[in-house]
Amino acid sequence: MSTPTDIQITSEDLELIQNAKRDLENLGLLMRGFNALGNKIERGMQAIPLKQQEWLQKQVNKALMLAVKSNLATMEKGKPFKKPSSKTYKALVTTTGMASGAFGAATGIGTAIFASELVISTQLMMRAILDMARAEGEDLNSFDTQLAAMQVFALGGSTYKTEGMDTSYYTSRVALDAAIQGAASFMSSNGLKGLSKLLMGSGNPLVKLLGVIAGRFSVQVSEKFVMQAIPVAGALGGGSLNFLFINHFQTMARAHFCIRRLERQYGKELVMETYEGIPMTRES
């Protein structure tokens, strides 16, 4: 999308871009808290057996799939997307988080609770992400908005350096472009009717996109798993850890959809050029 050269971003919108970059490129409260325990977490990540890593990846895929299927079913039935329930949010934070923290994520009971908690928290995060999209003028019944909401789970970086994974905002978006275009074409071609059922197949572009996003989201989920499997989880409290985890992705969503709104207003090229030209100061 070309942008007329005489368009200039207002000082108010420039400040919004600066704030968005601060939120998108810094790790946030939760991730900085993780980073303070970097050595312990990195050792924990390296100690996760291959079988358990595969299990975690499977749980992440399942959680994302259920969240997307729920959204598509809502779209198919023509129902309005409800705002996130504060009661559900509080229940998640105080009940599942406390239970998972109490038993430890690596124990038999704790592992089962962690899996259930991940499904609930991912669906709740998706609702919160969509609510922020709506606040920035997005149409929740648009395939483009749904795909943009999925992107949020691929944002936010990692607490330790992940080889081969560039976590900067626009680089992350570019990395997902091909998969998103394929998924958008697939969704447009198939329409709403029965689209959620088509997710049962493994070869369609939408499933492939979810796989790419899950690969990035699983980094944060694995770190959360390690946190809840070591004594530090008891210090933070399972409920507090859940709250910080969800709040982190809400922050990512708010900044992401603010940038998208400004791209619609000024053109993607100008906003991206402005964003990339803002110097970053990492928060400690």
C-alpha angles and dihedrals in degrees: 000000000000121000125211109248093229094063113106128189112241120240090248092054092043087058089051090054091048091051092046092051091049090054097041099045099039118072097236131224096303096045093045088051089052090047091057086062092042100135093046093049095044090051089047092050091050090048095055106111117240091245091055091046089054090048091052092049090050092051092050091051090048094049093049092045093053092048092051093045090052091052093048091048089053090050092047092053092047092236121152117250108250123223116256112280113243089205091056090046093052092045091053093049098044102035115029093032093050092046094049091046092048096053097034122243094252096056122092096253092035092053092053091048091047091054092050092044091052092055092049095044093046092052090046091049090050091054091048091048091052091048090056090047089054090050089057093053100265122149106236091203091059119103088219091058092047091052091047089053090054089053091065090071089060093054131081107065129234135281092238132033109280111204114239094007117110106194101188112128104246092036088055091050093049090049089056096043098095093046091046093050090051092049092046091052091048093049093047092048094049098040124206100296110101093346093130089056091054088065087077088077120083102210104059120106094245092058090046090053091051088052092055092047092045089054090061098037091051090066091066092039091052091051090050089050091053091048091054092046096056130063094258089075088067090054094051095037122235092253093052091048091054091048092052092045093053093041089055093059092043087057090050090050095049092053094041095054092042088057091047091052091051090047089056089050101043104016127263096262095057095044092047092048090049092046093049091048094058110100114235126225111192114229115234 
